[in-house]
Amino acid sequence: MPVVALNGINLSYQVRGQGDLVVMVMGTGSPGRVWHAHQVPALVAAGFRVATFDNRGIPPTDECAGGMEMADLVGDTAALVESLGGRAHLVGTSLGARVVQELALARPELVSKAALLGTAGRNDPMQLALSRGERALHDKGITLPGRYYAAVNAVLNLSPATLRGEAVRDWLDIFEFGGSAVSGGVRAQQELDEHDDRLAAYRRIPVPCLVVGFADDRVLPPHLAREVADAIPGARYEEVADAGHYGYLEQPDAVNRLLVDFLTG
């Protein structure tokens, strides 16, 4: 993966395929390579040039463990778009979707279309309680037992449909391997979970937007995504069944169909 100096940091990215540029922005704590499991192959096959990258906080991009602001992540994404051609379709999930929303608002000339997965424009009490609890675990030096952490993570992020299937064993192994300890860079990202209500501001977003809610999302329930779609003029809202917060991994075919249809339409 190339590492380039952009927006005051060293940023790691990959580009695959040929065609119109799509830049994909990942959520809290996850590297850009997560997109390569399902979304990148589908978009490359549909004729796009697809860029993924590691947000600040995720090595080999600079961790910036001393702290970051939403404007920093927006600036990083904008700088990458400019370096790769100056205009792109944007796809983001969770924190990444919020980055895309803010970029579409602040620099619409860089955004052809924006697809926003598992997103929100405001905090709600449950989301705040969860994010504050996760930060408190790190700050108090508490590491959860691996199998228990895996089970909690699965219940929070996966659909009951996934939990009932055989694939849940693989998910539990993945979550247990990752463990509950987080790096300083991810801890800095977690501070961005708490934010102002931005729904009124999103009424000024001028680019075509697709908002995708995941029907079984417990982290950012679909009513929060629908609020974003309702706020953005002309935005299209779609909801994916049997999908939790990681719906793009649980129901990749459905998500990929929505993305390809929107970006090629």
Secondary structure as UniProt FT lines:
FT   STRAND          3..6
FT   TURN            7..8
FT   STRAND          9..16
FT   STRAND          20..25
FT   TURN            28..29
FT   HELIX           32..37
FT   HELIX           39..45
FT   TURN            46..47
FT   STRAND          48..53
FT   TURN            56..57
FT   TURN            59..60
FT   TURN            65..66
FT   HELIX           70..83
FT   TURN            84..85
FT   STRAND          88..93
FT   HELIX           95..106
FT   HELIX           108..110
FT   STRAND          111..117
FT   HELIX           125..139
FT   TURN            140..141
FT   HELIX           146..157
FT   HELIX           160..163
FT   TURN            166..167
FT   HELIX           168..178
FT   HELIX           184..190
FT   HELIX           191..193
FT   HELIX           199..202
FT   TURN            203..204
FT   STRAND          209..214
FT   TURN            215..216
FT   HELIX           222..231
FT   TURN            233..234
FT   STRAND          236..240
FT   TURN            241..242
FT   TURN            245..246
FT   HELIX           247..250
FT   HELIX           252..264
//
